[in-house]
Amino acid sequence: MGATYRKRGNRSWLVTVHHGGEREFKTVRSEQDARELVRYIAKQELSGINVVEAIRQARETRAAGSPHREYPRLRDALPEWLELQSRAGEIRAATEHLYRSRLKCWCYPHPLPDGRLLGDVTVEAVTREMLGSMIRRIREAGRSLAIIEGVRNPLRSYYSDLIETKVLAGPNPAADLKHFVGKGAHRKARRRSAIFFSQEEGPQLVATGEGSVPALASLHPDGAPGRPTLGRVGGAATWRHRLAARLPDDREDPQRQGPPPRNLQRR
């Protein structure tokens, strides 16, 4: 029987109550509070009160008296939250539509091992493993990293908002899903990110661009003096977008590079 205290952190002290080989703990904010609590526990024990049992009963009573909160299903809560985010200007309307489409296709109908659908699980019961199995299913279907991000991003932001507003205590089940995304999706995305035409294909692409957009006739792909170079003006970006490719510029042509630096030998 008895109680002791020790420093736990910079501004916290842990009081330990002992009785019959059992212990209960209480954290206070100062050493003075810890001393007073130890004295009070000693007085209660002298009166014949089992302090450990009293603490447990008080906690059970408080837990039973707290109202049970009903949480919505994921398929009901997430679309409403996305709409509120769009109205508040946090995301664009096109982004909201994209997220809704990705979640409806991949998240809500995802089957879980117990037979339920992920969209039917209440928001507080969603786990990291559930979301990970959904991402694995997207990868096995051969979908791109953009599809995965279109599902992961709204889930991560939604649970972050719930934690910040004290609706959930955390942790965020969508915060760290790198293990399930894997490295293959990132390598595949990098392979598709940049497509270049060869230097020999440049004249044909220039002719195609000038035929589609007459304004491009004033641009010179060879960078002649006095004329703007393709890829260095704003209009060229629209042209490259139309052609879904990029032309190599002067820096990628060894014949157009300037003299080597003076300290080349030292390098």
PERARA-V728066 format. One record per pair of residues at least 12 apart in sequence whose C-alpha atoms are under 8 Angstrom apart, sorted by the first residue. I is the first residue (numbers start at 0). GAP is how many residues later the second one is. D is the distance in Angstrom with one decimal. If there is no record, write none. Layout:
I;GAP;D
I;GAP;D
This chain:
0;16;7.6
0;17;5.0
0;18;4.4
0;19;6.8
0;44;7.8
1;15;6.1
1;16;5.4
1;17;6.9
1;39;7.4
1;40;6.3
1;43;7.7
2;12;6.9
2;13;5.5
2;14;4.4
2;15;5.9
2;35;5.6
2;38;6.9
2;39;7.3
3;12;5.3
3;13;6.7
3;34;6.6
4;29;6.4
4;30;7.7
4;33;7.6
6;24;7.8
10;18;5.7
10;19;6.5
11;15;6.5
11;16;5.7
11;17;4.5
11;18;6.1
11;19;8.0
12;14;5.6
12;15;5.3
12;16;6.1
12;17;6.3
12;18;6.4
12;21;6.6
13;12;5.9
13;13;4.6
13;14;6.5
13;20;7.5
14;12;6.1
14;13;7.5
14;19;6.4
14;22;7.9
14;23;7.4
16;34;7.5
16;35;6.6
17;34;7.1
18;31;7.5
18;32;7.8
18;33;6.5
21;30;7.5
22;29;6.7
23;28;6.1
23;31;7.6
70;51;5.8
70;52;6.4
70;53;6.9
71;50;5.4
71;51;6.3
72;46;6.5
72;47;5.4
72;48;5.4
72;49;4.0
72;50;5.8
73;34;7.6
73;44;7.5
73;45;5.0
73;46;6.3
73;47;6.0
73;48;5.6
73;49;5.3
74;33;6.1
74;44;4.6
74;45;6.5
76;46;7.8
77;77;8.0
77;80;7.3
78;21;6.7
80;77;7.4
81;14;6.1
81;72;7.9
82;13;7.1
97;52;7.2
98;51;5.7
98;52;6.6
98;55;6.7
101;45;6.9
101;48;6.0
101;49;5.8
102;47;7.8
102;48;5.7
105;28;7.3
105;32;7.3
105;45;7.6
106;12;6.6
106;27;6.7
106;44;7.1
107;12;7.3
109;24;6.3
111;18;7.1
117;12;7.5
123;44;7.1
125;47;7.1
126;46;5.4
127;45;4.4
127;46;6.2
127;49;7.5
130;42;7.6
130;43;7.0
130;46;8.0
131;45;6.5
131;48;5.4
131;49;7.9
132;47;7.6
134;13;6.6
134;45;6.4
134;46;6.5
135;44;6.2
135;45;7.2
138;42;7.7
138;46;7.7
143;41;6.7
143;44;7.8
143;45;7.2
144;40;5.5
144;41;6.8
144;44;6.5
147;33;7.8
151;22;6.8
154;19;6.2
155;16;7.2
155;17;7.6
155;18;4.8
155;19;5.7
158;13;5.8
158;14;7.5
158;15;7.4
159;12;6.4
193;51;7.8
194;50;5.8
194;51;6.8
195;49;6.1
195;50;5.5
195;51;6.2
195;52;7.0
196;48;7.1
196;49;6.8
196;50;6.0
196;51;7.4
197;49;7.7
197;50;7.7
198;48;7.7
198;49;7.1
201;19;8.0
201;45;6.9
205;15;7.3
208;30;6.7
208;34;7.9
212;26;8.0
215;19;7.9
215;20;7.9
229;19;7.7
230;16;7.5
230;18;6.9
